Amino acid sequence: MIHITRRWLLITVTTSAMGSAQAADIAAGRALAQVNCARCHAIGPDGESPFAGAPAFRTLHERYPVRSLEEALSEGIIVGHSAMPQIAFEPMEIADLVAYLESLEPAQ
């Protein structure tokens, strides 16, 4: 009985730690978005983008799979207008930002 209890405790602690790590990734991604993107984009679950042509982050999944942004985020997003600065992120920052963007998608 003690062996089963220890195993259950290990599974519970491991699952909780993974959940905390995921929450930290989402929080870090939101912080990155706030610093680098909120000047033009609506980065939260509601509200309008400050820059009229900038898509709200909560709608990005309607345009393309959010994971498809990973390469562009690592190489620097380049768009056809000069108002958007070229920004390149580090691999961990990309994972955090994508986790945050995915958290904005409606539950399925």
For each residue, the residues with C-beta under 8 A, 3 or more apart:
1: 4 5
2: 5 6
3: 6 7
4: 1 7 8
5: 1 2 8 9
6: 2 3 9 10
7: 3 4 10 11
8: 4 5 11 12
9: 5 6 12 13
10: 6 7 13 14
11: 7 8 14 15
12: 8 9 15 16
13: 9 10 16 17
14: 10 11 17 18
15: 11 12 18 19
16: 12 13 19 20
17: 13 14 20 21
18: 14 15 21 22
19: 15 16 22 23
20: 16 17 23 24
21: 17 18 24 25
22: 18 19 25 26 99
23: 19 20 26 27
24: 20 21 27 28
25: 21 22 28 29 95 96 99 100
26: 22 23 29 30 96 99 100 103
27: 23 24 30 31 100
28: 24 25 31 32 93 96 100
29: 25 26 32 33 93 96 97 98 99 100 101 103
30: 26 27 33 34 43 100
31: 27 28 34 35
32: 28 29 35 36 37 89 93 96 97 100
33: 29 30 36 37 38 41 43 57 97 100
34: 30 31 37 38 43
35: 31 32 38
36: 32 33 87
37: 32 33 34 40 41 43 57
38: 33 34 35 41 43 50
39: 50 51
40: 37 49 50 51 54 83 84
41: 33 37 38 49 50 51 54 55 56 57
42: 46 47 48 49 50 54 56 57 58
43: 30 33 34 37 38 56 57
44: 47 57 58 104
45: 58 104
46: 42 58
47: 42 44 56
48: 42 56
49: 40 41 42 52 53 54 55 56
50: 38 39 40 41 42 54
51: 39 40 41 54 83
52: 49
53: 49 81 83
54: 40 41 42 49 50 51 84
55: 41 49 59 60 63
56: 41 42 43 47 48 49 59 60
57: 33 37 41 42 43 44 60 100 101 104
58: 42 44 45 46 104 105
59: 55 56 62 63
60: 55 56 57 63 64 66 69 101 104
61: 64 65 66 101 102 104 105
62: 59
63: 55 59 60
64: 60 61 68 69
65: 61 68
66: 60 61 69 98 101 102 105
67: 70 98 102
68: 64 65 71 72
69: 60 64 66 72 73 77 98 101
70: 67 73 74 94 98
71: 68 74 75
72: 68 69 75 76 77
73: 69 70 77 87 88 89 93 94 97 98
74: 70 71 88 89 91 94
75: 71 72 88
76: 72 86 87 88
77: 69 72 73 84 86 87
78: 86
79: 84
80:
81: 53 84
82:
83: 40 51 53
84: 40 54 77 79 81
85:
86: 76 77 78
87: 36 73 76 77
88: 73 74 75 76
89: 32 73 74 93 94 97
90: 93 94
91: 74 94 95
92: 95 96
93: 28 29 32 73 89 90 96 97
94: 70 73 74 89 90 91 97 98
95: 25 91 92 98 99
96: 25 26 28 29 32 92 93 99 100
97: 29 32 33 73 89 93 94 100 101
98: 29 66 67 69 70 73 94 95 101 102
99: 22 25 26 29 95 96 102 103
100: 25 26 27 28 29 30 32 33 57 96 97 103 104
101: 29 57 60 61 66 69 97 98 104 105
102: 61 66 67 98 99 105
103: 26 29 99 100
104: 44 45 57 58 60 61 100 101
105: 58 61 66 101 102 108
106:
107:
108: 105
